[in-house]
Amino acid sequence: MLCRSMGAPATAYDEKKEACGTVCLKYLLFTFNFLFWLAGGVVMAVGTWTLVEKSDYISLLSSATYAASAYILILAGAIVMVTGVLGCCATFKEQRRLLRVYFVLLLCIFLLEILAGVLAYIYYQQLNEELKQNLRETMVQKYRQSEQEHITKAVDKLQQEFKCCGSNSSSDWGESVWIHTSEADGRLVPDSCCKTQTLGCGRRDHPSNIYKVEGGCITKLENFILDHLKIIGAVGVGIACVQIVGMVFTCCLYRSLKAEPY
């Protein structure tokens, strides 16, 4: 009888301990989901900023890989925010079916971010070669040409923001289609090459008047894009690491609920 009386409290204690563990997991998972939802907003913001704020430079690239990485981040961010809300519902309702859906969505987001990271890494490796092959041709052949206004705007913005002139050097403009037309009005370089931009300032290509940067705009644009690829990669890896923690919490909560009666 003594053994029986001692056995009963032990069982009740175990049940109470298990219930306490489940409650702790619920609140941990809820906190994670709130932070995860905020992280989704950050991911979307980074992707949107890359596309909207720097869209002019994207038009100078022949490959769509850079833009694709940003689109994947936006998609992943949107799914993250929806998943965060779903995770909160699944946690407080203690429904195993919702937890399964939540886990699958976490896994999908994880794979999307891995894909974005792989694309960013691949593009990181081929960026220099792409710029060497295409930027000079784009600037020489398409600047100030009909139906190429977006290229003209991007080139002018590139040269003014990065204080550079030409793809490799200012002498590249000597082969420009536009420079050899009457529209150029005697200019040797576009006005956007000038340190102080005024109408017709491109007629004088002396170093005191225009930007003479070693490596030209290729080096400047390459460094700019590489920095942004690092940001995209860091955001993707950071969120992926957070997700692993979330998936572990989800599995633990799922198992604790499974042990409980319906």
GUPA-659938 format. One record per residue: residue in three letters; x, y, z of N, C-alpha, C in turn; residue number from 1. Coordinates in steps of 0.001 Angstrom, whole numbers. Each point is the difference from the previous one (the first is absolute). Layout:
% residues N
NODE   rest       npx       npy       npz      capx      capy      capz       cpx       cpy       cpz    nr
NODE    ALA         X         Y         Z         X         Y         Z         X         Y         Z   NUM
...
This chain:
% residues 262
NODE   rest       npx       npy       npz      capx      capy      capz       cpx       cpy       cpz    nr
NODE    MET       833     -1202         0      -833      1202         0       862      1244         0     1
NODE    LEU      1173      -108       740       903      1137        39       547       286     -1384     2
NODE    CYS       375     -1104      -708       522       143     -1364     -1051       620      -894     3
NODE    ARG     -1245      -419       147     -1078       494      -858      -229      1485       250     4
NODE    SER        24       412      1343      -244      1409       322      1137       883      -476     5
NODE    MET      1228      -583       -10      1133       776      -496         5        67     -1518     6
NODE    GLY      -559     -1038      -643         3       -54     -1473      -928      1008      -614     7
NODE    ALA     -1131       278       630      -997       912      -574       528      1414      -157     8
NODE    PRO       591       597      1063       529      1347      -149      1073        88     -1069     9
NODE    ALA       812     -1067      -168      1061        10     -1017      -600       130     -1392    10
NODE    THR     -1102      -708      -274      -663        65     -1302      -575      1391      -234    11
NODE    ALA      -635       555      1004      -579      1344      -108      1106      1030      -241    12
NODE    TYR      1119      -211       700      1132       925      -161       543       -55     -1430    13
NODE    ASP        96     -1238      -516       496      -157     -1377      -916       687     -1000    14
NODE    GLU     -1314      -164       224      -958       636      -912        85      1523        79    15
NODE    LYS       158       496      1212       104      1449       189      1279       524      -655    16
NODE    LYS      1093      -757       164      1278       382      -590       -87        24     -1512    17
NODE    GLU      -676     -1013      -577      -159       -84     -1455      -843      1156      -524    18
NODE    ALA     -1099       322       735      -872      1112      -387       758      1320        71    19
NODE    CYS       834       151      1045       806      1216       162       980       146     -1163    20
NODE    GLY       610     -1133      -416       927        10     -1146      -698       420     -1281    21
NODE    THR     -1233      -480      -183      -778       359     -1196      -310      1491       -23    22
NODE    VAL      -379       539      1167      -307      1439        86      1244       832      -321    23
NODE    CYS      1140      -423       550      1259       721      -273       328       -17     -1490    24
NODE    LEU      -190     -1173      -617       247      -122     -1447      -929       908      -791    25
NODE    LYS     -1262        69       432      -982       853      -692       454      1455         3    26
NODE    TYR       433       478      1167       391      1411        85      1327       269      -712    27
NODE    LEU       896      -973        32      1245       132      -759      -294        88     -1495    28
NODE    LEU      -899      -875      -465      -344       -19     -1413      -756      1261      -408    29
NODE    PHE      -841       510       911      -712      1244      -293       988      1166      -134    30
NODE    THR       974        67       929      1030      1050       -65       795      -115     -1293    31
NODE    PHE       347     -1239      -342       724      -234     -1253      -809       490     -1196    32
NODE    ASN     -1296      -314       -21      -848       391     -1135      -111      1513      -145    33
NODE    PHE       -63       691      1137       -59      1461       -55      1283       564      -594    34
NODE    LEU      1149      -513       467      1287       445      -542       144      -405     -1468    35
NODE    PHE      -520     -1179      -311        49      -509     -1370      -827       883      -934    36
NODE    TRP     -1158       435       500      -859       899      -784       714      1328      -280    37
NODE    LEU       666       538      1016       776      1229      -183      1138      -222     -1000    38
NODE    ALA       651     -1159        91      1091      -322      -925      -509       -83     -1437    39
NODE    GLY     -1222      -510      -169      -599       -54     -1336      -148      1386      -596    40
NODE    GLY      -379       952       843      -109      1384      -457      1348       554      -431    41
NODE    VAL      1054      -348       747      1355       448      -349       441      -597     -1331    42
NODE    VAL      -267     -1294      -192       368      -677     -1252      -710       644     -1188    43
NODE    MET     -1299       251       148      -753       661     -1074       549      1396      -284    44
NODE    ALA       352       718      1052       515      1357      -154      1319         7      -764    45
NODE    VAL       886      -954       321      1295       -81      -689      -198      -318     -1485    46
NODE    GLY      -868      -975      -283      -268      -372     -1389      -643      1130      -785    47
NODE    THR      -989       666       614      -699      1107      -668       938      1169      -231    48
NODE    TRP       822       311       999       966      1099      -122       981      -262     -1130    49
NODE    THR       451     -1252      -117       937      -359     -1066      -618       235     -1372    50
NODE    LEU     -1278      -352      -154      -657       123     -1301      -426      1433      -315    51
NODE    VAL      -553       690       993      -554      1332      -248      1083      1073       -20    52
NODE    GLU       819        22      1055       993      1058       138      1130      -147     -1010    53
NODE    LYS       345     -1224      -366      1141      -234      -870      -413      -630     -1337    54
NODE    SER     -1251       193      -397      -515      -623     -1221       717       509     -1250    55
NODE    ASP       479      1250        27       700       552     -1165      1250      -812      -314    56
NODE    TYR       738      -382      1028      1237      -751      -223      -277     -1412      -499    57
NODE    ILE     -1140      -564       418      -360     -1347      -451      -137       -36     -1521    58
NODE    SER      -460      1107      -601      -179        53     -1456      1330       -43      -737    59
NODE    LEU      1117       258       686      1320       -44      -627       599     -1407         6    60
NODE    LEU      -683      -933       676       512     -1371        96      -728      -899      -987    61
NODE    SER       766      -821      -701      -624      -893      -985      -666     -1192       671    62
NODE    SER       517      -409      1152      -552     -1153       712     -1110       451       950    63
NODE    ALA     -1005      -862       161     -1116       310       908       224      -605      1391    64
NODE    THR      1186      -569       245       259      -697      1261       -84       934      1199    65
NODE    TYR       552      1214      -133       -14       964      1103     -1430       366       376    66
NODE    ALA      -818       296     -1014     -1404       336       241      -753     -1206       551    67
NODE    ALA       322     -1208      -506      -681     -1220       455       232      -231      1488    68
NODE    SER      1219       272       482       299      -168      1424      -878       915       845    69
NODE    ALA      -189      1231      -485      -833       964       734     -1470      -431        -7    70
NODE    TYR      -483      -497     -1151     -1387      -471       -92      -241     -1181       941    71
NODE    ILE       970      -891        78      -128     -1163       891       -73       464      1451    72
NODE    LEU       798      1026       354       -47       535      1356     -1374       592       321    73
NODE    ILE      -570       730      -968     -1325       594       215     -1040     -1093       203    74
NODE    LEU        51     -1033      -845      -936     -1121       123       169      -698      1345    75
NODE    ALA      1257      -251       372       268      -663      1275      -491       854      1170    76
NODE    GLY       218      1316       -85      -449       906      1069     -1508       -14       165    77
NODE    ALA      -721        -8     -1140     -1467       -32        49      -490     -1300       644    78
NODE    ILE       613     -1117      -396      -391     -1300       570       338       -50      1491    79
NODE    VAL      1150       601       359       411        35      1410     -1051       711       846    80
NODE    MET      -511      1135      -481      -979       767       776     -1314      -768       157    81
NODE    VAL      -433      -662     -1071     -1217      -824        76       233     -1186       939    82
NODE    THR      1188      -599      -120       334     -1157       825        59       362      1479    83
NODE    GLY       510      1207       303        65       450      1393     -1376        69       638    84
NODE    VAL      -986       523      -761     -1379        71       501      -568     -1406       189    85
NODE    LEU       230      -863      -994      -477     -1378        80       631      -725      1188    86
NODE    GLY      1287       264       233       694      -636      1118      -593       389      1339    87
NODE    CYS      -376      1269       144      -643       461      1253     -1333      -719       218    88
NODE    CYS      -772      -112     -1085     -1299      -694       101       197     -1468       369    89
NODE    ALA       954      -639      -672       255     -1420       251       468      -222      1435    90
NODE    THR       801       939       505       545      -137      1352     -1088        93      1066    91
NODE    PHE      -863      1004      -102     -1003       210      1042     -1205      -919      -124    92
NODE    LYS      -306      -436     -1218     -1106      -945      -169       433     -1431       268    93
NODE    GLU      1326      -212        27       570     -1325       261      -546     -1049      -961    94
NODE    GLN       -67       367     -1261      -468      -934     -1031      1203      -573      -745    95
NODE    ARG       131     -1311        59      1154      -641      -630       -21       177     -1515    96
NODE    ARG     -1199        45      -593       -98       170     -1451       576      1355      -423    97
NODE    LEU      -350      1045       747       546      1329      -296      1509        43       203    98
NODE    LEU       471      -710      1016      1444       -50       246       736      -692     -1147    99
NODE    ARG      -645     -1023      -585       610      -681     -1150       116       950     -1189   100
NODE    VAL     -1104       736      -268         8       980     -1104      1071      1059       259   101
NODE    TYR        69       446      1239       981      1017       387      1426      -492      -240   102
NODE    PHE       257     -1252       381      1336      -581      -182       350       -92     -1482   103
NODE    VAL      -950      -430      -820       236      -117     -1450       306      1375      -608   104
NODE    LEU      -747      1034       442       255      1359      -502      1389       487       414   105
NODE    LEU       392      -299      1230      1345       360       449      1059      -662      -884   106
NODE    LEU      -242     -1255      -319       939      -737      -846        72       606     -1400   107
NODE    CYS     -1160       389      -567       -42       630     -1334       758      1320       -12   108
NODE    ILE      -205       798      1053       712      1280        96      1497      -243       103   109
NODE    PHE       372      -983       792      1408      -346       163       629      -340     -1361   110
NODE    LEU      -708      -805      -803       503      -374     -1320        73      1198      -939   111
NODE    LEU      -984       905        88        13      1222      -816      1217       855       328   112
NODE    GLU       303       125      1279      1140       823       402      1323      -651      -383   113
NODE    ILE        49     -1317        57      1196      -705      -476       187       259     -1490   114
NODE    LEU     -1121       -31      -766        57       266     -1439       491      1422      -273   115
NODE    ALA      -520       975       748       438      1393      -162      1486       135       295   116
NODE    GLY       451      -702      1053      1421        39       359       877      -612     -1074   117
NODE    VAL      -445     -1126      -572       763      -662     -1069        81       906     -1229   118
NODE    LEU     -1142       607      -374       -17       917     -1144       944      1178       227   119
NODE    ALA       -38       559      1209       872      1135       325      1469      -410       -91   120
NODE    TYR       325     -1208       477      1385      -476       -45       460      -232     -1443   121
NODE    ILE      -866      -627      -805       343      -243     -1411       234      1324      -719   122
NODE    TYR      -905       958       245       130      1293      -668      1234       743       484   123
NODE    TYR       339      -188      1270      1205       606       569      1234      -438      -794   124
NODE    GLN        15     -1275      -392      1149      -549      -724        96       518     -1439   125
NODE    GLN     -1147       235      -654        20       354     -1421      -191      1495      -262   126
NODE    LEU      -171       793      1067      -325      1413      -173      1065       766      -768   127
NODE    ASN      1262      -165       372      1083       755      -634        58      -247     -1493   128
NODE    GLU      -119     -1273      -393        54      -356     -1425     -1197       582      -752   129
NODE    GLU     -1164       -44       620     -1205       538      -649       119      1500      -243   130
NODE    LEU       494       716      1007       146      1447      -145      1009       348     -1082   131
NODE    LYS      1111      -741       -36      1020       257     -1025      -559      -203     -1407   132
NODE    GLN      -830     -1018      -161      -525      -334     -1322     -1141       910      -436   133
NODE    ASN      -816       451       948     -1250       658      -394      -116      1486       314   134
NODE    LEU       627       474      1074      -211      1395       382       523       961     -1063   135
NODE    ARG      1198      -259      -507       570       891     -1013      -864        38     -1256   136
NODE    GLU      -432     -1177      -445      -838       -75     -1204     -1333       722       219   137
NODE    THR      -577      -169      1185     -1276       658       313       144      1517       -43   138
NODE    MET      1069       503       612       207      1445        55       302       585     -1379   139
NODE    VAL       808      -703      -770       419       508     -1314     -1115      -102     -1042   140
NODE    GLN      -743     -1097        34      -993      -267     -1050     -1396       548       316   141
NODE    LYS      -374        86      1268     -1397       301       326      -232      1377       621   142
NODE    TYR      1072       672       422      -169      1305       652      -602      1013      -969   143
NODE    ARG     -1046       660       439      -708      1037      -766      -594      -512     -1313   144
NODE    GLN      -310     -1293       -55      -630      -560     -1187     -1511      -100       214   145
NODE    SER      -743       -42     -1098     -1464       -63       101      -435     -1276       714   146
NODE    GLU     -1012       131       834      -570     -1086       797       988      -582      1003   147
NODE    GLN      1044       755       328       981      -445       994       134      1040      1109   148
NODE    GLU     -1120       688       280        35      1067      1006       403      -521      1374   149
NODE    HIS      -431     -1244       327       337      -567      1310      1505      -233       130   150
NODE    ILE       652      -366     -1120      1453      -191         4       705      1349       184   151
NODE    THR      -475      1001      -732       582      1340       103       -98       525      1429   152
NODE    LYS     -1176      -161       586      -213       459      1381       919      -743       970   153
NODE    ALA       141     -1330      -202       829      -819       878      1471       388      -115   154
NODE    VAL       474       235     -1222      1410       366      -223       296      1364       632   155
NODE    ASP      -879       979      -224       200      1333       585        17       -66      1525   156
NODE    LYS      -918      -769       568       -59      -150      1456      1256      -694       521   157
NODE    LEU       440     -1032      -716      1206      -747       377      1215       924        40   158
NODE    GLN       178       798     -1037      1184       859       -94       -23      1126      1032   159
NODE    GLN     -1181       514       294       -96      1079       980       133      -517      1435   160
NODE    GLU      -680     -1115       309        27      -518      1374      1366      -566       382   161
NODE    PHE       640      -673      -967      1281      -644       301      1201       829      -437   162
NODE    LYS      -276      1185      -564      1075       919      -405      1005      -700      -922   163
NODE    CYS      -521      -578     -1070       829      -699      -974      -425       414     -1413   164
NODE    CYS       786      -411      -995      -306       368     -1382       446     -1118      -931   165
NODE    GLY      -965      -608      -702       307     -1108      -901        77     -1323       735   166
NODE    SER       -65     -1094      -754        28     -1317       641      1369      -293       608   167
NODE    ASN      1065       166      -799      1363      -190       498       709      1330       230   168
NODE    SER      -268       964      -878       562      1348       124      -833       935      -877   169
NODE    SER       258      1299       112      -763       986      -780       229      -149     -1499   170
NODE    SER      1135      -609      -389       303      -168     -1433      -973      -966      -693   171
NODE    ASP      -726      -812       791      -991      -912      -589     -1063       768      -771   172
NODE    TRP      -297      1224       442     -1053       777      -658       388       425     -1412   173
NODE    GLY      1272      -122      -329       433       320     -1367      -602      -926     -1039   174
NODE    GLU      -444     -1195       447      -603      -965      -922     -1518       -21       103   175
NODE    SER      -559       943       738     -1455        42       185      -728       376     -1289   176
NODE    VAL     -1087      -688      -259      -833       305     -1175      -532      1421       111   177
NODE    TRP      -421       372      1208      -586      1322       212      1000      1130      -187   178
NODE    ILE      1242      -202       472      1030      1046       -87       236       430     -1444   179
NODE    HIS      -155      -920      -942       274       282     -1417     -1219       513      -757   180
NODE    THR     -1051       360       736     -1179       580      -649       -62      1501       303   181
NODE    SER      -819       707      -767      -150      1447       196      -677       311      1331   182
NODE    GLU      -735      -976       528      -690       192      1279       980       242      1137   183
NODE    ALA      1202      -557      -114      1012       171      1042       488      1449        82   184
NODE    ASP      -151       730     -1082       345      1427       -29      1443       263       446   185
NODE    GLY       908      -806      -561      1427       216       270       491      -539      1331   186
NODE    ARG      -825      -700       739       435      -566      1280       978     -1151      -223   187
NODE    LEU       953      -124       885       950     -1115       -29      -432     -1105       967   188
NODE    VAL      -745       394      1003      -574      -930       986     -1376       543       384   189
NODE    PRO      -869      -834       576     -1295       516       484       198      1027      1112   190
NODE    ASP      -966       855       161        82      1020      1055        48      -626      1390   191
NODE    SER      -513     -1219       126        -4      -671      1313      1399      -401       460   192
NODE    CYS       995       131      -901      1395      -269       385       617      1182       741   193
NODE    CYS      -624      1148       -87       584      1228       553       -86        42      1522   194
NODE    LYS      1030       571       594        18       160      1457     -1075       991       439   195
NODE    THR      -174      1050      -795     -1098       935       208      -850       -34     -1264   196
NODE    GLN     -1148      -664        72      -782      -257     -1200      -781      1238      -439   197
NODE    THR       315       452     -1214      -738      1084      -643      -229      -386     -1457   198
NODE    LEU      -925       663      -657      -310      -321     -1391      1216       255      -890   199
NODE    GLY       428     -1056      -706      1120       132      -931      1369      -128       637   200
NODE    CYS        70      -325      1309      1311       -86       659       847     -1159      -526   201
NODE    GLY      -665      -974      -662       723     -1152      -530       855       294     -1208   202
NODE    ARG        18      1246      -469       839       357     -1156      1482        49       383   203
NODE    ARG       251        50      1272      1388        87       493       282     -1206       892   204
NODE    ASP       979      -831      -423       265     -1238       750      1297        47       805   205
NODE    HIS       378      1192       427      1197       144       833      -286      -562      1400   206
NODE    PRO      1013      -620       652      -201      -560      1349      -538       994      1022   207
NODE    SER       224      1289      -219      -515       999       936     -1508       181      -157   208
NODE    ASN      -539      -500     -1129     -1419       197      -295      -835     -1263       173   209
NODE    ILE       577     -1151      -348      -747     -1258        67       666      -982       960   210
NODE    TYR      -752     -1034       378       518     -1024       904       951      -927      -744   211
NODE    LYS      1202      -132       518       985      -936      -547       324      -995      1109   212
NODE    VAL      -728     -1107         9       146      -990      1073       662     -1256      -553   213
NODE    GLU      1000      -480       714       675     -1231      -419      -979     -1175        59   214
NODE    GLY      -114      -724     -1096      -925     -1126       -71     -1371       390      -514   215
NODE    GLY      -270      1306      -115     -1261       471      -551     -1210      -405       822   216
NODE    CYS     -1159        24      -656     -1261      -307       683      -162     -1488       281   217
NODE    ILE       737      -847      -743      -105     -1450       229       371      -334      1442   218
NODE    THR      1136       522       455       465      -283      1353      -987       502      1041   219
NODE    LYS      -510      1224      -215      -947       594       943     -1297      -809        78   220
NODE    LEU      -554      -369     -1169     -1258      -745       -34       190     -1407       560   221
NODE    GLU      1130      -603      -305       272     -1347       513        47         1      1525   222
NODE    ASN       708       946       584        87        85      1464     -1370       244       626   223
NODE    PHE      -791       854      -664     -1343       309       489      -876     -1253        27   224
NODE    ILE         1      -753     -1112      -844     -1198       -88       499     -1088       945   225
NODE    LEU      1311      -140       118       548     -1003       913      -404       293      1443   226
NODE    ASP         6      1268       375      -438       373      1358     -1461      -378       225   227
NODE    HIS      -828       211     -1028     -1424      -331       131      -233     -1510         1   228
NODE    LEU       809      -721      -746      -113     -1458        27       371      -537      1383   229
NODE    LYS       965       640       646       380      -407      1355     -1150       243       971   230
NODE    ILE      -699      1137      -177     -1156       306       855     -1092     -1038      -207   231
NODE    ILE      -294      -305     -1290     -1026      -996      -322       367     -1354       601   232
NODE    GLY      1273      -376      -144       454     -1281       542       -63       -45      1512   233
NODE    ALA       429      1101       658        -3        48      1467     -1421       -70       555   234
NODE    VAL      -928       721      -635     -1404       -32       440      -573     -1410      -155   235
NODE    GLY       274      -616     -1162      -499     -1359      -252       530     -1008      1001   236
NODE    VAL      1311        43       264       613      -941       949      -519       239      1416   237
NODE    GLY      -142      1295       371      -492       333      1339     -1395      -539       250   238
NODE    ILE      -902       225      -954     -1380      -482       152       -31     -1529       -12   239
NODE    ALA       840      -620      -836        41     -1462       -69       413      -602      1338   240
NODE    CYS       970       627       671       443      -490      1316     -1121       118      1029   241
NODE    VAL      -729      1126       -46     -1131       198       911     -1066     -1072      -243   242
NODE    GLN      -203      -332     -1280     -1023      -998      -350       327     -1377       563   243
NODE    ILE      1264      -350        28       398     -1306       537      -443      -102      1463   244
NODE    VAL       196      1101       751      -454        35      1396     -1513      -181        66   245
NODE    GLY      -718       694      -885     -1459      -103       -39      -470     -1404      -318   246
NODE    MET       683      -673      -924      -393     -1367      -361       229      -964      1159   247
NODE    VAL      1068       236       769       271      -840      1176     -1104       200      1045   248
NODE    PHE      -356      1268       276     -1085       300       947     -1309      -646      -446   249
NODE    THR      -284        95     -1307     -1246      -558      -547       -57     -1507       195   250
NODE    CYS      1117      -671      -276        55     -1466       172      -215      -381      1468   251
NODE    CYS       623       755       906      -144      -293      1436     -1448       183       454   252
NODE    LEU      -630      1112      -444     -1394       257       374      -921     -1055      -608   253
NODE    TYR       265      -378     -1241      -814     -1010      -675        46     -1329       765   254
NODE    ARG      1196      -396       427       148     -1265       725      -679        57      1366   255
NODE    SER        91      1163       670      -631       106      1315     -1527       -39      -127   256
NODE    LEU      -529       590     -1077     -1461       -40      -223      -446     -1393      -387   257
NODE    LYS       838      -698      -723      -355     -1345      -458      -178      -954      1174   258
NODE    ALA       734       255      1072       -73      -864      1162     -1260       262       821   259
NODE    GLU      -635      1154      -243     -1178       352       770     -1253      -590      -642   260
NODE    PRO     -1021      -322       808     -1234      -537      -565      -791      1099      -731   261
NODE    TYR      -837      -416      -927      -835       958      -741     -1034       589       923   262
